[in-house]
């Protein structure tokens, strides 16, 4: 399959890394930073071309553009889009709806996706919306090595963005906090980071693989009068859960603003 990438920032590159694992595809790469496109070509092969060539030739196009750039770029490609009507266009621009995209590309050829950067290591959480089930099948095949992929009604995509799209940054902040606490209490930075990271990874895997609610798993670690409950009380008093919920709320509001 001939697959084009317009925009190869952090997220576009992460998607590229996942897609190349799904098959022997012909890759067409375009990025405003030409040197970065060349460096990615050296790693993943393919051709570095312009946006017009991708729009006119690719069977699938991934748009790794910031929300404010989507309309301008697609409006410049209308001739090529019209000449290649069977191409599927996949946008990862936060807040930009299928209806907004349909001004430039036929609605039945659109997929709206929200990945997160762990797709680059095969542990991502990607949500997507589309009105065409054939698009869904092709998209899920391309993303099969990216981690988990889940189709959602489009009206839930902004909420999914605030949790899964923004969530890695929140988790990294938590890992950094645990690491700092370890250093404060005598661990080396390297050891503290490994302990914190593996603890987060293992705990998440427990949630995914068990049928138990996170609160049940938490209670299994929390002995009466023990050290864990002492720590949990301190976190509650500091507003840990409320701050997390508020963080997601603010991320959601900003996502909606970006789509306007």
C-alpha positions as CSV (number, residue, x, y, z in Angstrom):
1,X,0.0,0.0,0.0
2,X,1.2,3.5,-0.8
3,X,1.0,5.6,2.4
4,X,1.7,9.3,2.7
5,X,2.6,11.3,5.8
6,X,2.0,15.1,5.7
7,X,3.6,16.4,8.9
8,X,6.2,14.4,10.8
9,X,6.4,16.1,14.2
10,X,6.5,14.0,17.4
11,X,3.1,12.4,16.8
12,X,3.4,12.0,13.1
13,X,6.7,10.3,13.6
14,X,5.3,8.0,16.3
15,X,2.5,6.9,13.9
16,X,5.1,6.3,11.1
17,X,7.0,4.1,13.5
18,X,3.9,2.0,14.2
19,X,2.6,1.9,10.6
20,X,5.9,0.5,9.1
21,X,5.5,-2.6,11.3
22,X,2.1,-3.4,9.7
23,X,3.5,-4.4,6.3
24,X,5.8,-3.6,3.4
25,X,4.4,-0.3,2.4
26,X,5.6,2.4,0.0
27,X,6.1,5.5,2.1
28,X,5.8,9.1,0.9
29,X,7.1,11.6,3.5
30,X,6.6,15.3,3.7
31,X,7.5,17.7,6.5
32,X,8.0,21.5,6.8
33,X,11.4,20.6,8.3
34,X,13.0,19.0,5.2
35,X,16.1,17.8,7.2
36,X,13.9,15.8,9.6
37,X,12.1,14.2,6.6
38,X,15.4,13.2,5.2
39,X,16.6,11.7,8.5
40,X,13.4,9.7,8.7
41,X,13.8,8.5,5.2
42,X,17.2,7.2,6.1
43,X,15.7,5.1,8.9
44,X,12.4,4.0,7.3
45,X,13.2,4.3,3.5
46,X,10.4,5.7,1.3
47,X,10.5,9.0,-0.7
48,X,10.6,12.5,0.5
49,X,8.1,14.4,-1.7
50,X,5.9,17.4,-1.5
51,X,2.3,17.6,-0.2
52,X,0.8,17.7,-3.7
53,X,2.5,14.4,-4.7
54,X,1.2,12.7,-1.6
55,X,-2.3,14.0,-2.2
56,X,-2.3,12.8,-5.8
57,X,-0.6,9.4,-5.3
58,X,-1.2,7.9,-1.8
59,X,-3.9,5.4,-1.0
60,X,-3.8,6.5,2.6
61,X,-2.7,9.9,3.9
62,X,-1.9,10.6,7.6
63,X,-2.2,14.3,8.5
64,X,0.2,15.0,11.3
65,X,-0.7,18.7,11.4
66,X,-1.4,21.2,14.1
67,X,-5.2,22.1,14.2
68,X,-4.6,25.6,12.9
69,X,-2.8,24.4,9.8
70,X,-5.3,21.8,8.6
71,X,-7.7,24.1,6.7
72,X,-4.8,25.9,4.9
73,X,-3.0,22.8,3.9
74,X,-6.1,20.9,2.7
75,X,-7.4,24.0,0.8
76,X,-4.1,24.0,-1.2
77,X,-4.6,20.4,-2.2
78,X,-8.1,20.4,-3.6
79,X,-7.0,19.7,-7.2
80,X,-5.0,16.7,-6.1
81,X,-7.6,15.4,-3.7
82,X,-10.2,15.6,-6.5
83,X,-7.9,13.6,-8.8
84,X,-7.4,10.9,-6.2
85,X,-10.9,10.3,-4.8
86,X,-10.3,6.8,-3.4
87,X,-7.6,8.0,-1.0
88,X,-8.4,7.7,2.7
89,X,-7.4,10.7,4.8
90,X,-6.6,10.2,8.5
91,X,-6.3,13.3,10.7
92,X,-4.8,13.4,14.1
93,X,-5.4,17.1,14.7
94,X,-6.9,17.6,18.1
95,X,-10.5,19.0,18.1
96,X,-10.9,19.0,14.3
97,X,-14.2,17.2,13.5
98,X,-15.1,15.0,10.6
99,X,-17.6,17.6,9.6
100,X,-14.9,20.3,9.5
101,X,-12.6,18.0,7.4
102,X,-15.5,17.1,5.0
103,X,-15.3,20.6,3.6
104,X,-12.1,19.4,1.9
105,X,-12.3,15.6,1.7
106,X,-15.4,13.4,1.1
107,X,-16.8,12.4,4.5
108,X,-16.8,8.7,3.5
109,X,-13.0,8.9,3.0
110,X,-12.2,10.4,6.4
111,X,-10.9,9.0,9.7
112,X,-10.3,11.1,12.8
113,X,-7.8,9.6,15.1
114,X,-6.2,10.5,18.5
115,X,-3.1,8.5,19.2
116,X,-0.6,9.0,22.0
117,X,3.2,8.9,21.7
118,X,3.6,5.4,23.2
119,X,2.4,4.0,19.8
120,X,6.0,4.3,18.8
121,X,6.9,1.5,21.2
122,X,3.8,-0.6,20.5
123,X,2.1,0.4,23.7
124,X,-0.1,3.3,22.6
125,X,-3.8,4.0,23.1
126,X,-5.4,5.2,19.9
127,X,-9.0,6.2,19.5
128,X,-10.7,6.9,16.2
129,X,-14.0,7.8,14.5
130,X,-15.2,7.3,11.0
131,X,-18.5,6.9,9.2
132,X,-17.2,4.2,6.9
133,X,-16.5,0.7,8.2
134,X,-14.1,-0.1,5.4
135,X,-12.0,2.8,6.6
136,X,-12.1,1.4,10.1
137,X,-10.8,-2.0,8.9
138,X,-8.0,-0.5,7.0
139,X,-7.1,1.9,9.8
140,X,-7.1,-0.9,12.4
141,X,-4.9,-3.1,10.2
142,X,-2.3,-0.2,9.8
143,X,-2.3,0.4,13.5
144,X,-2.2,-3.2,14.6
145,X,1.3,-3.0,16.0
146,X,0.7,0.4,17.8
147,X,-0.9,-0.9,21.0
148,X,-4.6,-0.7,21.7
149,X,-7.0,0.8,19.1
150,X,-10.6,1.6,19.9
151,X,-13.4,3.1,17.7
152,X,-15.6,5.6,19.4
153,X,-18.6,7.8,18.5
154,X,-17.2,11.1,17.3
155,X,-18.8,13.0,20.1
156,X,-16.5,11.3,22.6
157,X,-13.3,12.0,20.7
158,X,-12.5,15.2,22.6
159,X,-12.9,13.4,26.0
160,X,-10.7,10.6,24.7
161,X,-8.1,13.1,23.6
162,X,-8.0,14.7,27.1
163,X,-7.3,11.3,28.7
164,X,-5.3,9.2,26.2
165,X,-3.8,11.9,24.1
166,X,-2.7,14.2,27.0
167,X,-2.5,11.5,29.6
168,X,1.1,10.4,28.9
169,X,2.3,13.8,30.0
170,X,0.3,13.5,33.2
171,X,1.8,10.0,33.8
172,X,5.3,11.2,33.1
173,X,4.8,14.0,35.6
174,X,3.7,11.3,38.2
175,X,6.8,9.2,37.4
176,X,9.0,12.3,37.8
177,X,7.4,13.0,41.2
178,X,8.0,9.4,42.3
179,X,11.5,9.6,41.1
180,X,12.2,12.8,43.0
181,X,10.7,11.2,46.1
182,X,13.1,8.3,45.7
183,X,16.1,10.6,45.3
184,X,15.0,12.5,48.4
185,X,15.1,9.3,50.4
186,X,18.5,8.1,49.3
187,X,18.0,6.2,46.0
188,X,20.1,7.1,43.0
189,X,18.2,9.0,40.2
190,X,18.6,6.0,37.9
191,X,17.3,3.5,40.4
192,X,14.4,5.7,41.4
193,X,13.4,6.2,37.8
194,X,13.4,2.5,37.1
195,X,11.4,1.7,40.2
196,X,8.9,4.4,39.5
197,X,8.5,3.5,35.8
198,X,8.2,-0.3,36.2
199,X,5.7,0.3,39.1
200,X,3.5,2.4,36.8
201,X,3.8,-0.1,33.9
202,X,3.0,-3.1,36.1
203,X,0.1,-1.5,37.8
204,X,-1.4,-0.5,34.5
205,X,-1.0,-4.0,33.2
206,X,-2.8,-5.4,36.3
207,X,-5.8,-3.1,35.6
208,X,-5.9,-4.2,31.9
209,X,-5.5,-7.9,32.6
210,X,-7.7,-8.3,35.7
211,X,-11.5,-8.0,36.0
212,X,-11.1,-5.9,39.1
213,X,-11.8,-2.2,39.6
214,X,-8.7,-0.1,40.2
215,X,-10.1,0.6,43.7
216,X,-10.1,-3.1,44.5
217,X,-6.5,-3.5,43.3
218,X,-5.6,-0.5,45.4
219,X,-7.2,-2.0,48.5
220,X,-5.2,-5.2,48.0
221,X,-2.0,-3.2,48.5
222,X,-3.4,-1.2,51.4
223,X,-3.0,-2.9,54.8
224,X,-4.8,-1.5,57.9
225,X,-2.5,1.0,59.7
226,X,0.3,0.4,57.2
227,X,2.6,2.6,55.1
228,X,0.5,2.6,52.0
229,X,-2.6,4.0,53.7
230,X,-0.5,6.7,55.3
231,X,0.7,7.7,51.8
232,X,-2.8,7.5,50.3
233,X,-4.2,9.8,53.0
234,X,-1.4,12.3,52.3
235,X,-2.2,12.2,48.6
236,X,-5.9,12.7,49.2
237,X,-5.2,15.6,51.5
238,X,-3.0,17.2,48.9
239,X,-5.9,16.9,46.3
240,X,-4.3,14.2,44.1
241,X,-7.5,12.8,42.6
242,X,-9.2,16.2,42.3
243,X,-6.1,17.7,40.6
244,X,-6.1,14.8,38.1
245,X,-9.8,15.3,37.3
246,X,-9.3,19.0,36.9
247,X,-6.3,18.5,34.7
248,X,-8.4,16.3,32.3
249,X,-11.2,18.9,32.4
250,X,-8.8,21.7,31.4
251,X,-7.3,19.6,28.7
252,X,-10.8,18.8,27.3
253,X,-11.7,22.5,27.3
254,X,-8.5,23.4,25.4
255,X,-9.1,20.6,22.9
256,X,-12.5,22.0,22.1
257,X,-11.0,25.5,21.7
258,X,-8.4,24.1,19.2
259,X,-11.2,22.8,17.0
260,X,-13.0,26.2,16.7
